[in-house]
């Protein structure tokens, strides 16, 4: 069995009587872009700070190339770090900021000059080497911070919500830059964010955190298409949840009753039937609307319609008062015929839904 490049083993961190992370275990391959995704307080940043050496775990271990990092001080771990706040030295130029880690390591001046020039070229700032940070935009300052973290060629780069202080357009531009830099350098990146779109855009794999635990790890596509828990289903992508009754279960599929007495067969399920209750997941974009009933159709009433550019969001409600959002492509023929208060039918394919028991 191949030894993982970076291995997180049974990490636990207590702050007094509060446990911030519970039994976090994860293997990361060399060159992988791994994102820790979750809401505030879910334990993702705490895990990252333990990796960086800023905090000590209560239990567990971290192995890099098979060797424990726990006894190694933060400044000797040779791990790059980029924070939400740029943490640039305001009295130093761009080049001097980038050179700082190399000066601390007592590198020769010629080596420093060459590495700084290469790092600034990597982030497309070679023409701004002598500029002061106060004269730069937020996106430019974050590029400087990335160059400084990479200038000494660390094997691992940690990024703690580095783009959350930027506006949406600039954030998307820097996301593309980070992806390009990762592809060009091959550095292993562990990235923390609460933004699901950012995680999907950047990552090779994503670990979804909730209440100090990893709920599920996988590619963005696998997390979206095959969520292991209701939390993951609700956090990755937009979701509708309907209450259901389990009429029968056969392995990984079940027969369910929803919206009163509508029976659905062969629905993929997660978990084992207990009290006979389940929650049905319906993605808004996997639903369609029709004006006549049919197979796998739920009767709903149109409440509102919102134009979103290339899509139209149709807010509907079931006869039981449960909200159901349907996302239709702009130009779908039925849109011009829908009216508020109209009764229509939401239809879907069996493979497009999941249930959680």
C-alpha positions as CSV (number, residue, x, y, z in Angstrom):
1,X,0.0,0.0,0.0
2,X,1.4,3.4,-1.0
3,X,2.1,5.7,2.0
4,X,0.1,8.9,1.8
5,X,2.0,12.2,1.4
6,X,0.1,14.0,4.2
7,X,-1.8,12.0,6.8
8,X,-4.1,13.4,9.5
9,X,-4.8,10.8,12.1
10,X,-7.6,10.8,14.7
11,X,-7.2,14.5,15.5
12,X,-9.1,15.9,18.5
13,X,-8.9,19.4,19.9
14,X,-10.5,20.4,23.2
15,X,-10.8,24.0,24.5
16,X,-11.7,23.3,28.1
17,X,-15.0,21.4,28.1
18,X,-15.6,22.2,24.4
19,X,-14.4,19.8,21.7
20,X,-13.7,21.7,18.5
21,X,-12.8,18.7,16.4
22,X,-13.5,15.0,16.9
23,X,-11.5,12.2,15.4
24,X,-10.6,13.9,12.1
25,X,-8.8,11.5,9.9
26,X,-7.8,12.2,6.3
27,X,-5.1,11.3,3.7
28,X,-4.0,13.8,1.1
29,X,-2.0,12.9,-2.0
30,X,1.1,14.8,-3.1
31,X,0.0,17.7,-5.4
32,X,-3.6,17.4,-4.4
33,X,-5.9,20.4,-3.9
34,X,-8.0,19.5,-0.8
35,X,-10.6,21.9,0.5
36,X,-12.1,21.9,4.0
37,X,-15.7,23.1,3.5
38,X,-18.2,23.9,6.2
39,X,-20.0,26.6,8.2
40,X,-18.4,28.8,10.8
41,X,-17.4,26.8,13.9
42,X,-17.3,23.4,12.1
43,X,-13.7,22.7,12.9
44,X,-12.1,23.3,9.5
45,X,-9.8,26.2,10.5
46,X,-8.8,24.5,13.8
47,X,-7.7,21.5,11.8
48,X,-5.6,23.8,9.5
49,X,-4.0,25.6,12.5
50,X,-2.9,22.3,14.0
51,X,-1.3,21.4,10.6
52,X,0.5,24.7,10.7
53,X,1.6,24.2,14.2
54,X,-0.2,27.2,15.7
55,X,-2.2,24.9,17.9
56,X,-1.5,21.5,19.5
57,X,-4.0,18.7,19.2
58,X,-5.4,17.1,22.4
59,X,-5.1,13.7,20.6
60,X,-4.0,12.4,17.2
61,X,-1.1,12.9,14.9
62,X,-0.1,14.5,11.6
63,X,2.4,12.7,9.3
64,X,4.2,14.3,6.4
65,X,6.1,11.7,4.3
66,X,5.5,9.3,7.1
67,X,7.1,11.5,9.8
68,X,5.2,13.1,12.6
69,X,5.1,16.9,12.6
70,X,3.8,17.4,16.1
71,X,7.3,17.8,17.7
72,X,8.4,20.2,15.0
73,X,8.0,24.0,15.7
74,X,5.8,25.9,13.2
75,X,8.8,27.8,11.7
76,X,10.6,24.5,11.0
77,X,7.7,22.7,9.3
78,X,8.5,24.4,6.0
79,X,4.7,24.8,5.3
80,X,3.4,27.9,3.5
81,X,0.4,29.8,4.9
82,X,-1.9,32.4,3.4
83,X,-4.4,34.0,5.7
84,X,-7.7,35.9,5.1
85,X,-5.9,39.1,6.1
86,X,-2.9,39.7,3.8
87,X,-0.5,40.2,6.8
88,X,2.0,42.1,4.6
89,X,4.6,44.3,6.1
90,X,3.4,47.9,5.3
91,X,6.9,49.4,5.5
92,X,8.4,46.9,3.0
93,X,8.0,46.9,-0.8
94,X,6.4,44.0,-2.6
95,X,9.8,42.4,-3.4
96,X,10.9,42.9,0.2
97,X,7.8,41.2,1.5
98,X,8.3,38.3,-0.8
99,X,12.0,38.1,0.1
100,X,11.3,38.0,3.9
101,X,11.0,34.2,4.3
102,X,14.3,33.7,2.4
103,X,16.1,36.3,4.5
104,X,15.0,34.5,7.7
105,X,16.4,31.4,6.2
106,X,19.7,33.2,5.5
107,X,19.7,32.5,1.8
108,X,22.3,34.1,-0.5
109,X,21.4,37.5,-2.0
110,X,21.6,36.1,-5.6
111,X,19.3,33.2,-4.7
112,X,16.9,35.6,-3.0
113,X,16.8,37.9,-6.1
114,X,16.2,34.9,-8.4
115,X,13.5,33.4,-6.3
116,X,11.6,36.6,-5.6
117,X,11.6,37.4,-9.4
118,X,10.3,33.9,-10.1
119,X,7.6,34.1,-7.4
120,X,6.4,37.5,-8.6
121,X,6.3,36.3,-12.2
122,X,4.2,33.3,-11.0
123,X,1.5,35.7,-9.6
124,X,1.9,38.2,-12.5
125,X,3.3,41.0,-10.4
126,X,6.8,41.2,-11.7
127,X,6.3,44.8,-12.8
128,X,5.2,45.9,-9.2
129,X,8.2,44.7,-7.3
130,X,9.0,48.1,-5.8
131,X,5.4,49.1,-5.0
132,X,4.3,49.5,-1.4
133,X,1.4,47.4,-0.2
134,X,-0.8,50.4,0.6
135,X,-0.8,51.4,-3.0
136,X,-2.2,48.0,-4.2
137,X,-5.7,46.6,-4.5
138,X,-6.9,43.8,-2.2
139,X,-6.5,41.3,-5.0
140,X,-2.9,42.4,-5.7
141,X,-2.0,42.2,-2.0
142,X,-3.4,38.7,-1.8
143,X,-1.2,37.7,-4.8
144,X,1.8,39.1,-2.9
145,X,0.9,37.0,0.1
146,X,0.6,33.9,-2.1
147,X,4.0,34.7,-3.7
148,X,5.6,35.1,-0.2
149,X,4.1,31.7,0.9
150,X,5.5,29.9,-2.2
151,X,8.9,31.6,-2.6
152,X,10.7,29.0,-0.5
153,X,9.1,26.1,-2.3
154,X,7.1,24.5,0.6
155,X,5.8,21.0,0.0
156,X,2.4,22.1,1.5
157,X,0.5,25.4,1.2
158,X,-2.3,26.1,3.7
159,X,-4.9,28.8,2.8
160,X,-7.4,30.0,5.4
161,X,-10.3,31.7,3.7
162,X,-7.9,33.8,1.7
163,X,-10.6,35.4,-0.6
164,X,-13.4,36.2,1.9
165,X,-12.4,39.9,2.1
166,X,-12.7,40.4,-1.6
167,X,-15.8,41.3,-3.7
168,X,-17.5,38.6,-5.8
169,X,-15.9,39.5,-9.2
170,X,-12.4,39.9,-7.8
171,X,-12.8,36.7,-5.8
172,X,-13.6,34.8,-8.9
173,X,-10.6,36.3,-10.7
174,X,-8.2,35.2,-7.9
175,X,-9.8,31.7,-7.8
176,X,-8.7,31.3,-11.4
177,X,-5.2,32.5,-10.5
178,X,-5.0,30.1,-7.5
179,X,-6.1,27.2,-9.8
180,X,-3.5,28.2,-12.4
181,X,-0.7,28.5,-9.7
182,X,-1.6,25.1,-8.4
183,X,-1.4,23.6,-11.8
184,X,1.9,25.2,-12.6
185,X,3.7,24.5,-9.3
186,X,2.1,21.1,-8.3
187,X,2.2,22.2,-4.6
188,X,-0.1,20.3,-2.2
189,X,-2.8,22.8,-1.1
190,X,-5.2,22.6,1.9
191,X,-7.8,25.3,1.5
192,X,-10.4,26.4,4.0
193,X,-13.7,28.0,2.9
194,X,-17.4,28.2,3.8
195,X,-18.2,29.1,0.2
196,X,-19.4,25.9,-1.6
197,X,-19.1,27.5,-5.1
198,X,-15.4,28.3,-4.3
199,X,-14.8,24.8,-3.1
200,X,-16.3,23.3,-6.3
201,X,-14.4,25.6,-8.5
202,X,-11.0,25.0,-7.0
203,X,-10.8,21.5,-5.5
204,X,-9.7,18.0,-6.5
205,X,-11.5,16.8,-3.4
206,X,-13.6,18.4,-0.7
207,X,-14.0,17.4,3.0
208,X,-17.3,18.6,4.4
209,X,-17.0,19.6,8.1
210,X,-19.9,19.8,10.5
211,X,-19.7,20.2,14.3
212,X,-16.1,19.2,14.4
213,X,-16.3,16.1,12.3
214,X,-15.8,15.2,8.6
215,X,-19.2,14.3,7.3
216,X,-18.0,13.2,3.8
217,X,-14.9,13.5,1.6
218,X,-15.0,13.3,-2.2
219,X,-14.9,15.1,-5.5
220,X,-17.4,17.9,-6.0
221,X,-19.3,15.8,-8.4
222,X,-19.6,12.8,-6.1
223,X,-20.6,15.0,-3.1
224,X,-23.3,16.6,-5.2
225,X,-24.6,13.5,-6.9
226,X,-24.2,11.1,-4.0
227,X,-24.4,12.9,-0.6
228,X,-23.9,10.6,2.3
229,X,-25.9,12.7,4.8
230,X,-28.7,15.3,4.8
231,X,-26.2,17.9,6.0
232,X,-23.9,17.3,2.9
233,X,-26.9,17.4,0.6
234,X,-28.0,20.7,2.0
235,X,-24.5,22.3,2.0
236,X,-23.4,21.2,-1.5
237,X,-25.7,22.8,-4.0
238,X,-29.3,24.0,-3.6
239,X,-31.8,21.5,-2.2
240,X,-35.4,20.8,-1.6
241,X,-36.3,18.5,1.3
242,X,-39.7,16.8,1.6
243,X,-40.9,14.6,4.4
244,X,-41.7,11.0,3.4
245,X,-42.8,7.7,4.8
246,X,-40.9,4.4,4.1
247,X,-43.3,1.8,2.9
248,X,-40.6,-0.8,2.1
249,X,-36.8,-0.9,1.9
250,X,-34.8,-3.3,-0.3
251,X,-31.0,-2.8,0.2
252,X,-30.1,0.7,-1.0
253,X,-33.5,1.5,-2.5
254,X,-36.9,2.1,-0.9
255,X,-40.6,2.6,-1.7
256,X,-41.7,6.0,-0.3
257,X,-44.9,7.9,0.2
258,X,-44.7,11.7,-0.2
259,X,-47.1,14.6,-0.4
260,X,-49.9,12.6,1.3
261,X,-50.4,9.5,-0.8
262,X,-48.1,9.7,-3.8
263,X,-46.0,6.5,-4.0
264,X,-42.4,6.5,-5.4
265,X,-40.6,3.3,-6.1
266,X,-36.9,2.4,-6.3
267,X,-35.6,5.6,-4.6
268,X,-31.9,5.5,-3.6
269,X,-31.6,5.8,0.2
270,X,-28.9,6.4,2.8
271,X,-29.2,4.7,6.2
272,X,-31.5,2.1,7.7
273,X,-35.3,2.4,8.2
274,X,-36.1,3.1,11.8
275,X,-39.4,4.7,12.6
276,X,-40.4,4.6,9.0
277,X,-39.7,8.3,8.3
278,X,-37.4,9.6,5.6
279,X,-36.4,12.9,4.0
280,X,-36.5,13.1,0.2
281,X,-33.9,15.3,-1.6
282,X,-35.0,17.0,-4.8
283,X,-32.5,19.3,-6.6
284,X,-34.2,22.4,-8.1
285,X,-32.5,22.0,-11.5
286,X,-33.4,18.3,-11.7
287,X,-37.2,19.2,-11.5
288,X,-39.4,20.2,-14.4
289,X,-42.9,21.5,-14.5
290,X,-45.9,20.4,-16.5
291,X,-49.5,21.4,-16.6
292,X,-50.9,17.9,-16.6
293,X,-50.3,15.0,-14.1
294,X,-48.0,12.1,-15.0
295,X,-45.7,9.5,-13.6
296,X,-43.4,10.7,-10.7
297,X,-45.3,14.0,-10.5
298,X,-46.1,16.1,-7.4
299,X,-49.0,18.5,-7.5
300,X,-47.8,22.0,-6.5
301,X,-49.1,25.6,-6.6
302,X,-47.0,28.4,-8.2
303,X,-46.2,31.0,-5.6
304,X,-43.6,33.2,-7.4
305,X,-41.2,33.4,-10.3
306,X,-37.7,35.1,-10.2
307,X,-35.7,35.8,-13.3
308,X,-32.0,35.0,-12.7
309,X,-30.5,35.5,-16.1
310,X,-30.0,32.1,-17.8
311,X,-32.5,30.5,-15.4
312,X,-35.9,31.2,-13.8
313,X,-36.6,30.2,-10.2
314,X,-40.1,29.1,-9.7
315,X,-41.2,29.0,-6.1
316,X,-44.0,26.4,-5.5
317,X,-45.7,24.8,-2.6
318,X,-47.1,21.3,-2.1
319,X,-50.6,20.6,-0.9
320,X,-49.1,19.8,2.5
321,X,-47.5,23.3,2.7
322,X,-43.9,22.2,1.9
323,X,-41.9,24.6,-0.2
324,X,-40.5,23.3,-3.5
325,X,-38.1,25.4,-5.6
326,X,-37.9,24.6,-9.3
327,X,-35.1,26.0,-11.6
328,X,-36.0,26.1,-15.2
329,X,-33.8,27.2,-18.1
330,X,-34.6,30.6,-19.5
331,X,-36.8,30.1,-22.5
332,X,-38.5,27.0,-21.3
333,X,-41.9,27.0,-23.1
334,X,-43.9,26.5,-19.9
335,X,-42.6,29.7,-18.3
336,X,-44.7,31.9,-20.5
337,X,-47.8,30.0,-19.4
338,X,-47.3,30.0,-15.6
339,X,-49.3,32.3,-13.4
340,X,-49.2,32.9,-9.7
341,X,-51.6,30.6,-7.9
342,X,-51.8,28.1,-10.7
343,X,-51.8,24.4,-9.9
344,X,-49.1,22.4,-11.9
345,X,-47.1,19.2,-11.5
346,X,-43.4,18.9,-10.6
347,X,-41.8,15.9,-12.3
348,X,-38.5,14.2,-11.9
349,X,-36.5,11.1,-12.8
350,X,-35.9,8.4,-10.2
351,X,-32.1,8.7,-10.6
352,X,-32.3,12.4,-9.8
353,X,-33.4,12.0,-6.2
354,X,-32.1,10.6,-2.9
355,X,-33.7,9.9,0.5
356,X,-32.2,10.0,3.9
357,X,-33.5,7.7,6.7
